[in-house]
Amino acid sequence: MVWWSSTPSVVRSISWKAAEAGITWAVTGLYIYDNRVLDIAASIEPSTRGELEITTVNMEYLNRGALSVERLGRGYAWLDTGTHDALLEAAEFVRAVQHRQGIQIACLEEIAFINGFISLAALRERGELFRKTPYGAYLLNFADEVEAGWW
């Protein structure tokens, strides 16, 4: 969990589990580190669970003044998949959003096109490759929307 300072984007503290009620900012598990992480990981001791904890690594970066945390606001969802039930709940959530909103969550081709990594022709080519599937139909529909000027 993350405790923020009074300055936006500055972390005051971080812990594995929230000891205080009202803490709502979880560290979701997308970590990008520089090469210093190798020495940090080699220097930490296993926790009482017998594991090297990622929170310990993050705390070391915080202590060095090198921790950067991004807040993921509206439109993002954190789905814990650590148990069979949680994995099923996450799958049901994704399915519900995709069916109700008519969008694909984490559609790599769509993301790549929006960010300029692939062309419209490449997007359409991928749609053609998967034409017989709902995913391919989604890609082709998205390409059509782009061509119609809706994007």
N, CA, C and O atoms as a DFTB+ gen file, in Angstrom:
604 C
 N C O
     1  1       0.842      -1.165       0.000
     2  2       0.000       0.000       0.000
     3  2       0.890       1.232       0.000
     4  3       2.024       1.200       0.478
     5  1       0.356       2.313      -0.544
     6  2       1.114       3.550      -0.678
     7  2       0.469       4.642       0.162
     8  3      -0.747       4.831       0.124
     9  1       1.298       5.362       0.923
    10  2       0.881       6.563       1.615
    11  2       1.550       7.720       0.883
    12  3       2.771       7.745       0.726
    13  1       0.745       8.674       0.438
    14  2       1.266       9.805      -0.329
    15  2       1.616      10.947       0.610
    16  3       0.996      11.111       1.661
    17  1       2.614      11.736       0.225
    18  2       2.927      12.952       0.970
    19  2       1.936      14.028       0.535
    20  3       1.046      13.765      -0.275
    21  1       2.085      15.220       1.062
    22  2       1.196      16.309       0.676
    23  2       1.496      16.805      -0.735
    24  3       0.681      17.505      -1.336
    25  1       2.669      16.442      -1.265
    26  2       3.042      16.816      -2.627
    27  2       2.557      15.735      -3.583
    28  3       2.873      14.561      -3.388
    29  1       1.796      16.104      -4.613
    30  2       1.324      15.086      -5.565
    31  2       2.476      14.280      -6.150
    32  3       3.541      14.827      -6.439
    33  1       2.265      13.017      -6.318
    34  2       3.215      12.083      -6.933
    35  2       4.401      11.728      -6.050
    36  3       5.284      10.995      -6.494
    37  1       4.455      12.218      -4.818
    38  2       5.569      11.904      -3.932
    39  2       5.090      10.909      -2.876
    40  3       4.125      11.165      -2.156
    41  1       5.776       9.782      -2.795
    42  2       5.415       8.726      -1.851
    43  2       6.065       9.014      -0.507
    44  3       7.262       9.292      -0.431
    45  1       5.269       8.944       0.548
    46  2       5.781       9.112       1.904
    47  2       6.243       7.788       2.476
    48  3       7.278       7.710       3.138
    49  1       5.447       6.720       2.208
    50  2       5.746       5.408       2.758
    51  2       5.075       4.350       1.898
    52  3       4.149       4.634       1.138
    53  1       5.567       3.119       2.036
    54  2       5.008       1.991       1.299
    55  2       5.095       0.766       2.198
    56  3       6.082       0.590       2.913
    57  1       4.073      -0.079       2.169
    58  2       4.106      -1.287       2.985
    59  2       3.433      -2.427       2.246
    60  3       2.699      -2.220       1.280
    61  1       3.699      -3.646       2.723
    62  2       3.149      -4.835       2.067
    63  2       1.656      -4.921       2.257
    64  3       0.931      -5.189       1.299
    65  1       1.181      -4.706       3.447
    66  2      -0.252      -4.723       3.757
    67  2      -0.589      -3.470       4.550
    68  3       0.206      -3.007       5.368
    69  1      -1.754      -2.936       4.303
    70  2      -2.176      -1.724       5.014
    71  2      -2.494      -2.045       6.467
    72  3      -3.333      -2.897       6.759
    73  1      -1.819      -1.357       7.366
    74  2      -2.097      -1.528       8.789
    75  2      -3.156      -0.532       9.245
    76  3      -3.760      -0.702      10.305
    77  1      -3.377       0.499       8.448
    78  2      -4.332       1.533       8.803
    79  2      -5.553       1.448       7.897
    80  3      -5.440       1.168       6.703
    81  1      -6.700       1.689       8.473
    82  2      -7.926       1.731       7.672
    83  2      -7.899       2.979       6.793
    84  3      -7.287       3.987       7.147
    85  1      -8.552       2.900       5.672
    86  2      -8.670       4.057       4.801
    87  2      -7.592       4.193       3.752
    88  3      -7.641       5.124       2.948
    89  1      -6.623       3.300       3.729
    90  2      -5.590       3.357       2.703
    91  2      -6.143       2.656       1.468
    92  3      -6.477       1.472       1.519
    93  1      -6.238       3.374       0.374
    94  2      -6.885       2.817      -0.815
    95  2      -5.955       2.693      -2.011
    96  3      -6.396       2.250      -3.071
    97  1      -4.716       3.058      -1.888
    98  2      -3.793       3.001      -3.018
    99  2      -2.919       1.757      -2.909
   100  3      -2.009       1.693      -2.083
   101  1      -3.206       0.781      -3.744
   102  2      -2.431      -0.467      -3.762
   103  2      -1.348      -0.371      -4.821
   104  3      -1.519       0.301      -5.837
   105  1      -0.239      -1.041      -4.582
   106  2       0.812      -1.185      -5.586
   107  2       0.431      -2.417      -6.396
   108  3       0.437      -3.533      -5.876
   109  1       0.101      -2.217      -7.663
   110  2      -0.577      -3.260      -8.433
   111  2       0.319      -4.316      -9.050
   112  3      -0.187      -5.361      -9.458
   113  1       1.589      -4.105      -9.137
   114  2       2.440      -5.171      -9.620
   115  2       3.048      -4.958     -10.989
   116  3       3.555      -5.910     -11.583
   117  1       3.015      -3.750     -11.509
   118  2       3.721      -3.452     -12.752
   119  2       4.960      -2.661     -12.361
   120  3       4.877      -1.476     -12.037
   121  1       6.105      -3.325     -12.393
   122  2       7.340      -2.731     -11.904
   123  2       8.344      -2.625     -13.038
   124  3       8.517      -3.559     -13.821
   125  1       9.001      -1.479     -13.115
   126  2      10.078      -1.278     -14.086
   127  2      11.265      -0.738     -13.302
   128  3      11.181       0.319     -12.676
   129  1      12.357      -1.465     -13.341
   130  2      13.532      -1.102     -12.556
   131  2      14.749      -0.909     -13.455
   132  3      14.808      -1.408     -14.579
   133  1      15.717      -0.167     -12.918
   134  2      17.016      -0.069     -13.567
   135  2      17.886      -1.229     -13.057
   136  3      17.416      -2.083     -12.306
   137  1      19.145      -1.247     -13.472
   138  2      20.030      -2.366     -13.101
   139  2      20.380      -2.423     -11.618
   140  3      20.879      -3.441     -11.140
   141  1      20.122      -1.334     -10.883
   142  2      20.398      -1.349      -9.439
   143  2      19.565      -2.410      -8.723
   144  3      19.925      -2.862      -7.636
   145  1      18.469      -2.796      -9.329
   146  2      17.579      -3.772      -8.691
   147  2      18.293      -5.101      -8.437
   148  3      17.955      -5.814      -7.492
   149  1      19.264      -5.432      -9.263
   150  2      19.986      -6.693      -9.076
   151  2      20.745      -6.704      -7.754
   152  3      20.698      -7.686      -7.014
   153  1      21.445      -5.609      -7.460
   154  2      22.172      -5.526      -6.192
   155  2      21.210      -5.428      -5.008
   156  3      21.458      -6.011      -3.952
   157  1      20.127      -4.700      -5.184
   158  2      19.149      -4.572      -4.107
   159  2      18.554      -5.939      -3.791
   160  3      18.496      -6.336      -2.627
   161  1      18.113      -6.657      -4.813
   162  2      17.507      -7.975      -4.595
   163  2      18.496      -8.937      -3.952
   164  3      18.115      -9.757      -3.116
   165  1      19.757      -8.840      -4.337
   166  2      20.773      -9.735      -3.764
   167  2      21.040      -9.422      -2.293
   168  3      21.525     -10.281      -1.556
   169  1      20.727      -8.199      -1.860
   170  2      21.053      -7.800      -0.490
   171  2      19.906      -7.984       0.496
   172  3      20.124      -7.863       1.702
   173  1      18.708      -8.268       0.037
   174  2      17.591      -8.365       0.982
   175  2      17.448      -9.785       1.521
   176  3      17.843     -10.763       0.888
   177  1      16.875      -9.854       2.698
   178  2      16.655     -11.131       3.371
   179  2      15.227     -11.612       3.101
   180  3      14.319     -10.799       2.934
   181  1      15.032     -12.915       3.060
   182  2      13.662     -13.434       2.897
   183  2      12.768     -12.988       4.050
   184  3      13.222     -12.819       5.181
   185  1      11.503     -12.805       3.739
   186  2      10.518     -12.405       4.746
   187  2      10.160     -13.602       5.619
   188  3      10.706     -14.693       5.450
   189  1       9.245     -13.388       6.547
   190  2       8.778     -14.488       7.391
   191  2       8.067     -15.549       6.565
   192  3       7.925     -16.690       7.004
   193  1       7.617     -15.174       5.363
   194  2       6.997     -16.151       4.452
   195  2       8.058     -16.932       3.683
   196  3       7.738     -17.844       2.921
   197  1       9.332     -16.566       3.890
   198  2      10.412     -17.259       3.200
   199  2      10.625     -16.772       1.775
   200  3      11.266     -17.455       0.976
   201  1      10.094     -15.599       1.449
   202  2      10.197     -15.067       0.097
   203  2      10.917     -13.726       0.090
   204  3      10.920     -13.004       1.087
   205  1      11.524     -13.406      -1.043
   206  2      12.048     -12.062      -1.247
   207  2      10.857     -11.205      -1.661
   208  3      10.220     -11.476      -2.679
   209  1      10.560     -10.185      -0.885
   210  2       9.363      -9.377      -1.108
   211  2       9.660      -8.190      -2.007
   212  3      10.641      -7.475      -1.800
   213  1       8.813      -7.982      -3.001
   214  2       8.975      -6.860      -3.912
   215  2       8.807      -5.537      -3.170
   216  3       9.398      -4.527      -3.552
   217  1       8.005      -5.543      -2.115
   218  2       7.829      -4.322      -1.329
   219  2       9.139      -3.901      -0.688
   220  3       9.404      -2.706      -0.560
   221  1       9.958      -4.850      -0.286
   222  2      11.268      -4.523       0.281
   223  2      12.149      -3.833      -0.754
   224  3      12.868      -2.886      -0.436
   225  1      12.087      -4.311      -1.986
   226  2      12.827      -3.665      -3.075
   227  2      12.308      -2.242      -3.272
   228  3      13.092      -1.298      -3.373
   229  1      10.983      -2.092      -3.327
   230  2      10.402      -0.768      -3.515
   231  2      10.766       0.176      -2.371
   232  3      11.020       1.358      -2.599
   233  1      10.791      -0.347      -1.129
   234  2      11.160       0.479       0.017
   235  2      12.614       0.951      -0.088
   236  3      12.933       2.073       0.305
   237  1      13.485       0.101      -0.615
   238  2      14.884       0.508      -0.792
   239  2      14.994       1.632      -1.815
   240  3      15.751       2.582      -1.615
   241  1      14.242       1.528      -2.911
   242  2      14.224       2.627      -3.887
   243  2      13.686       3.909      -3.247
   244  3      14.198       4.995      -3.515
   245  1      12.659       3.788      -2.406
   246  2      12.120       4.948      -1.694
   247  2      13.184       5.553      -0.788
   248  3      13.364       6.771      -0.772
   249  1      13.892       4.712      -0.031
   250  2      14.948       5.190       0.864
   251  2      16.061       5.900       0.107
   252  3      16.679       6.823       0.638
   253  1      16.322       5.482      -1.123
   254  2      17.364       6.106      -1.951
   255  2      16.854       7.343      -2.696
   256  3      17.611       8.005      -3.406
   257  1      15.572       7.645      -2.527
   258  2      14.989       8.788      -3.237
   259  2      14.798       8.518      -4.717
   260  3      14.748       9.450      -5.520
   261  1      14.692       7.244      -5.083
   262  2      14.623       6.863      -6.495
   263  2      13.332       6.138      -6.860
   264  3      13.251       5.519      -7.921
   265  1      12.321       6.205      -5.991
   266  2      11.062       5.529      -6.272
   267  2      10.116       6.478      -6.998
   268  3       9.861       7.592      -6.540
   269  1       9.614       6.034      -8.104
   270  2       8.620       6.782      -8.860
   271  2       7.371       5.927      -8.956
   272  3       7.432       4.766      -9.361
   273  1       6.240       6.503      -8.585
   274  2       4.973       5.775      -8.576
   275  2       3.968       6.558      -9.403
   276  3       3.854       7.776      -9.270
   277  1       3.251       5.860     -10.247
   278  2       2.203       6.479     -11.050
   279  2       0.848       6.099     -10.474
   280  3       0.593       4.926     -10.205
   281  1      -0.007       7.070     -10.288
   282  2      -1.375       6.796      -9.838
   283  2      -2.207       6.409     -11.061
   284  3      -2.210       7.109     -12.073
   285  1      -2.894       5.309     -10.950
   286  2      -3.808       4.877     -11.996
   287  2      -5.213       5.231     -11.534
   288  3      -5.735       4.624     -10.599
   289  1      -5.812       6.192     -12.174
   290  2      -7.103       6.708     -11.743
   291  2      -8.268       6.004     -12.402
   292  3      -8.225       4.799     -12.647
   293  1      -9.296       6.756     -12.684
   294  2     -10.520       6.221     -13.277
   295  2     -10.198       5.523     -14.588
   296  3      -9.349       5.967     -15.360
   297  1     -10.895       4.426     -14.816
   298  2     -10.688       3.675     -16.048
   299  2      -9.706       2.535     -15.903
   300  3      -9.540       1.740     -16.829
   301  1      -9.049       2.439     -14.757
   302  2      -8.131       1.343     -14.486
   303  2      -8.737       0.450     -13.420
   304  3      -9.450       0.917     -12.532
   305  1      -8.451      -0.815     -13.515
   306  2      -8.934      -1.752     -12.505
   307  2      -7.790      -2.667     -12.097
   308  3      -7.033      -3.156     -12.935
   309  1      -7.682      -2.885     -10.805
   310  2      -6.693      -3.824     -10.283
   311  2      -7.421      -5.113      -9.965
   312  3      -8.357      -5.123      -9.165
   313  1      -6.997      -6.195     -10.587
   314  2      -7.637      -7.483     -10.411
   315  2      -6.636      -8.447      -9.787
   316  3      -5.687      -8.879     -10.442
   317  1      -6.850      -8.779      -8.531
   318  2      -5.986      -9.727      -7.840
   319  2      -6.339     -11.121      -8.358
   320  3      -7.507     -11.509      -8.353
   321  1      -5.348     -11.861      -8.798
   322  2      -5.594     -13.204      -9.337
   323  2      -4.789     -14.255      -8.588
   324  3      -4.334     -15.240      -9.170
   325  1      -4.621     -14.031      -7.294
   326  2      -3.806     -14.932      -6.501
   327  2      -4.474     -16.221      -6.072
   328  3      -3.808     -17.123      -5.564
   329  1      -5.777     -16.324      -6.268
   330  2      -6.477     -17.565      -5.934
   331  2      -7.342     -17.965      -7.125
   332  3      -7.569     -17.167      -8.034
   333  1      -7.819     -19.202      -7.112
   334  2      -8.694     -19.651      -8.204
   335  2      -9.947     -18.789      -8.287
   336  3     -10.361     -18.400      -9.379
   337  1     -10.554     -18.486      -7.142
   338  2     -11.756     -17.659      -7.132
   339  2     -11.469     -16.253      -7.664
   340  3     -12.256     -15.704      -8.435
   341  1     -10.345     -15.678      -7.249
   342  2      -9.993     -14.334      -7.702
   343  2      -9.725     -14.327      -9.212
   344  3     -10.086     -13.372      -9.901
   345  1      -9.103     -15.371      -9.718
   346  2      -8.857     -15.464     -11.156
   347  2     -10.176     -15.535     -11.921
   348  3     -10.336     -14.882     -12.952
   349  1     -11.114     -16.325     -11.417
   350  2     -12.428     -16.416     -12.044
   351  2     -13.148     -15.074     -11.997
   352  3     -13.758     -14.665     -12.985
   353  1     -13.084     -14.387     -10.864
   354  2     -13.708     -13.067     -10.748
   355  2     -13.107     -12.088     -11.752
   356  3     -13.835     -11.306     -12.362
   357  1     -11.795     -12.123     -11.928
   358  2     -11.141     -11.244     -12.888
   359  2     -11.604     -11.556     -14.305
   360  3     -11.884     -10.643     -15.081
   361  1     -11.685     -12.834     -14.646
   362  2     -12.149     -13.237     -15.977
   363  2     -13.583     -12.788     -16.216
   364  3     -13.924     -12.328     -17.306
   365  1     -14.426     -12.923     -15.189
   366  2     -15.818     -12.486     -15.307
   367  2     -15.914     -10.977     -15.492
   368  3     -16.753     -10.496     -16.254
   369  1     -15.064     -10.233     -14.803
   370  2     -15.038      -8.778     -14.942
   371  2     -14.661      -8.390     -16.368
   372  3     -15.331      -7.568     -16.992
   373  1     -13.590      -8.981     -16.877
   374  2     -13.138      -8.681     -18.242
   375  2     -14.237      -9.021     -19.241
   376  3     -14.530      -8.231     -20.138
   377  1     -14.837     -10.178     -19.089
   378  2     -15.910     -10.602     -20.001
   379  2     -17.080      -9.624     -19.960
   380  3     -17.609      -9.246     -21.005
   381  1     -17.485      -9.215     -18.762
   382  2     -18.614      -8.289     -18.632
   383  2     -18.311      -6.957     -19.306
   384  3     -19.152      -6.430     -20.034
   385  1     -17.138      -6.412     -19.078
   386  2     -16.779      -5.128     -19.701
   387  2     -16.754      -5.267     -21.218
   388  3     -17.308      -4.429     -21.929
   389  1     -16.122      -6.308     -21.707
   390  2     -16.021      -6.497     -23.157
   391  2     -17.398      -6.678     -23.784
   392  3     -17.665      -6.107     -24.842
   393  1     -18.258      -7.439     -23.173
   394  2     -19.591      -7.679     -23.738
   395  2     -20.483      -6.449     -23.642
   396  3     -21.183      -6.116     -24.599
   397  1     -20.464      -5.775     -22.507
   398  2     -21.363      -4.636     -22.302
   399  2     -20.925      -3.390     -23.042
   400  3     -21.762      -2.612     -23.501
   401  1     -19.611      -3.189     -23.164
   402  2     -19.119      -1.969     -23.785
   403  2     -18.678      -2.176     -25.225
   404  3     -18.427      -1.207     -25.941
   405  1     -18.582      -3.420     -25.655
   406  2     -18.185      -3.685     -27.035
   407  2     -16.741      -3.358     -27.334
   408  3     -16.385      -3.086     -28.480
   409  1     -15.907      -3.384     -26.308
   410  2     -14.480      -3.116     -26.495
   411  2     -13.676      -4.323     -26.026
   412  3     -14.153      -5.135     -25.233
   413  1     -12.462      -4.425     -26.523
   414  2     -11.542      -5.461     -26.066
   415  2     -10.594      -4.841     -25.048
   416  3     -10.026      -3.777     -25.294
   417  1     -10.425      -5.488     -23.925
   418  2      -9.462      -5.029     -22.933
   419  2      -8.088      -5.532     -23.356
   420  3      -7.914      -6.714     -23.653
   421  1      -7.119      -4.631     -23.381
   422  2      -5.732      -4.952     -23.724
   423  2      -5.602      -5.533     -25.125
   424  3      -4.869      -6.501     -25.326
   425  1      -6.295      -4.961     -26.083
   426  2      -6.172      -5.368     -27.486
   427  2      -4.853      -4.795     -28.012
   428  3      -4.750      -3.599     -28.287
   429  1      -3.863      -5.653     -28.145
   430  2      -2.511      -5.184     -28.460
   431  2      -2.442      -4.435     -29.779
   432  3      -1.740      -3.429     -29.884
   433  1      -3.162      -4.912     -30.787
   434  2      -3.131      -4.238     -32.080
   435  2      -3.762      -2.851     -31.990
   436  3      -3.250      -1.897     -32.576
   437  1      -4.852      -2.736     -31.270
   438  2      -5.509      -1.448     -31.088
   439  2      -4.577      -0.480     -30.355
   440  3      -4.418       0.671     -30.762
   441  1      -3.976      -0.952     -29.288
   442  2      -3.038      -0.126     -28.519
   443  2      -1.866       0.292     -29.394
   444  3      -1.456       1.453     -29.379
   445  1      -1.325      -0.658     -30.160
   446  2      -0.188      -0.356     -31.031
   447  2      -0.560       0.689     -32.081
   448  3       0.232       1.588     -32.366
   449  1      -1.752       0.580     -32.655
   450  2      -2.178       1.558     -33.660
   451  2      -2.352       2.936     -33.029
   452  3      -1.840       3.923     -33.557
   453  1      -3.060       3.017     -31.917
   454  2      -3.318       4.296     -31.253
   455  2      -2.012       4.996     -30.893
   456  3      -1.926       6.223     -30.953
   457  1      -0.998       4.221     -30.518
   458  2       0.293       4.797     -30.134
   459  2       1.253       4.972     -31.305
   460  3       2.404       5.362     -31.110
   461  1       0.789       4.687     -32.517
   462  2       1.616       4.909     -33.699
   463  2       2.666       3.849     -33.953
   464  3       3.596       4.084     -34.723
   465  1       2.545       2.691     -33.331
   466  2       3.528       1.630     -33.509
   467  2       3.269       0.792     -34.757
   468  3       4.191       0.198     -35.315
   469  1       2.003       0.745     -35.194
   470  2       1.672       0.029     -36.426
   471  2       0.760       0.913     -37.276
   472  3       0.097       1.816     -36.767
   473  1       0.741       0.642     -38.543
   474  2      -0.078       1.410     -39.483
   475  2      -1.501       0.861     -39.533
   476  3      -1.788      -0.207     -38.993
   477  1      -2.385       1.609     -40.187
   478  2      -3.747       1.133     -40.392
   479  2      -3.733      -0.141     -41.234
   480  3      -4.519      -1.056     -40.991
   481  1      -2.842      -0.202     -42.220
   482  2      -2.733      -1.405     -43.056
   483  2      -2.325      -2.616     -42.222
   484  3      -2.857      -3.709     -42.414
   485  1      -1.392      -2.429     -41.305
   486  2      -0.962      -3.532     -40.432
   487  2      -2.091      -3.948     -39.497
   488  3      -2.269      -5.136     -39.230
   489  1      -2.850      -2.983     -39.001
   490  2      -4.000      -3.285     -38.157
   491  2      -5.010      -4.126     -38.934
   492  3      -5.505      -5.137     -38.436
   493  1      -5.309      -3.698     -40.154
   494  2      -6.268      -4.428     -40.983
   495  2      -5.727      -5.826     -41.331
   496  3      -6.489      -6.792     -41.376
   497  1      -4.435      -5.928     -41.573
   498  2      -3.823      -7.235     -41.874
   499  2      -4.006      -8.205     -40.710
   500  3      -4.312      -9.379     -40.919
   501  1      -3.822      -7.720     -39.498
   502  2      -4.024      -8.573     -38.315
   503  2      -5.491      -8.973     -38.184
   504  3      -5.796     -10.101     -37.796
   505  1      -6.394      -8.055     -38.506
   506  2      -7.808      -8.377     -38.482
   507  2      -8.151      -9.468     -39.482
   508  3      -8.935     -10.370     -39.187
   509  1      -7.563      -9.380     -40.661
   510  2      -7.791     -10.399     -41.695
   511  2      -7.255     -11.761     -41.252
   512  3      -7.862     -12.796     -41.527
   513  1      -6.123     -11.750     -40.571
   514  2      -5.530     -12.990     -40.090
   515  2      -6.485     -13.735     -39.151
   516  3      -6.550     -14.964     -39.163
   517  1      -7.217     -12.977     -38.346
   518  2      -8.140     -13.567     -37.370
   519  2      -9.602     -13.379     -37.777
   520  3     -10.491     -13.419     -36.927
   521  1      -9.850     -13.179     -39.054
   522  2     -11.170     -12.827     -39.577
   523  2     -12.293     -13.722     -39.057
   524  3     -13.393     -13.227     -38.814
   525  1     -12.062     -14.988     -38.882
   526  2     -13.121     -15.929     -38.499
   527  2     -13.405     -15.946     -36.997
   528  3     -14.200     -16.759     -36.524
   529  1     -12.770     -15.069     -36.261
   530  2     -12.964     -15.020     -34.812
   531  2     -13.576     -13.680     -34.411
   532  3     -13.468     -12.706     -35.155
   533  1     -14.209     -13.622     -33.258
   534  2     -14.714     -12.328     -32.771
   535  2     -13.592     -11.290     -32.610
   536  3     -13.817     -10.095     -32.801
   537  1     -12.404     -11.747     -32.265
   538  2     -11.272     -10.826     -32.112
   539  2     -10.922     -10.193     -33.460
   540  3     -10.718      -8.982     -33.548
   541  1     -10.854     -11.011     -34.498
   542  2     -10.569     -10.485     -35.831
   543  2     -11.638      -9.517     -36.293
   544  3     -11.333      -8.476     -36.876
   545  1     -12.902      -9.858     -36.032
   546  2     -14.003      -8.962     -36.387
   547  2     -13.867      -7.635     -35.646
   548  3     -14.138      -6.578     -36.216
   549  1     -13.452      -7.681     -34.384
   550  2     -13.245      -6.459     -33.607
   551  2     -12.172      -5.593     -34.259
   552  3     -12.354      -4.385     -34.411
   553  1     -11.061      -6.205     -34.641
   554  2      -9.974      -5.449     -35.276
   555  2     -10.432      -4.818     -36.582
   556  3     -10.136      -3.653     -36.846
   557  1     -11.147      -5.576     -37.394
   558  2     -11.615      -5.049     -38.676
   559  2     -12.632      -3.926     -38.460
   560  3     -12.621      -2.933     -39.187
   561  1     -13.500      -4.076     -37.477
   562  2     -14.460      -3.019     -37.157
   563  2     -13.732      -1.762     -36.680
   564  3     -14.091      -0.649     -37.064
   565  1     -12.720      -1.941     -35.852
   566  2     -11.936      -0.804     -35.371
   567  2     -11.259      -0.107     -36.550
   568  3     -11.260       1.121     -36.625
   569  1     -10.680      -0.883     -37.474
   570  2     -10.050      -0.306     -38.670
   571  2     -11.072       0.484     -39.488
   572  3     -10.767       1.564     -39.993
   573  1     -12.278      -0.054     -39.617
   574  2     -13.345       0.644     -40.349
   575  2     -13.694       1.966     -39.656
   576  3     -13.905       2.981     -40.319
   577  1     -13.754       1.946     -38.322
   578  2     -14.044       3.169     -37.573
   579  2     -12.961       4.208     -37.776
   580  3     -13.251       5.398     -37.893
   581  1     -11.709       3.765     -37.819
   582  2     -10.601       4.687     -38.070
   583  2     -10.748       5.318     -39.442
   584  3     -10.633       6.534     -39.590
   585  1     -11.004       4.487     -40.444
   586  2     -11.154       4.987     -41.814
   587  2     -12.342       5.932     -41.954
   588  3     -12.315       6.845     -42.779
   589  1     -13.382       5.720     -41.153
   590  2     -14.575       6.582     -41.194
   591  2     -14.361       7.900     -40.431
   592  3     -15.221       8.781     -40.446
   593  1     -13.207       8.019     -39.768
   594  2     -12.890       9.239     -39.052
   595  2     -13.407       9.280     -37.628
   596  3     -13.422      10.344     -37.008
   597  1     -13.827       8.150     -37.101
   598  2     -14.323       8.135     -35.725
   599  2     -13.183       8.111     -34.701
   600  3     -13.421       8.300     -33.508
   601  1     -11.977       7.885     -35.149
   602  2     -10.803       7.881     -34.265
   603  2      -9.815       8.893     -34.732
   604  3      -8.756       9.048     -34.123
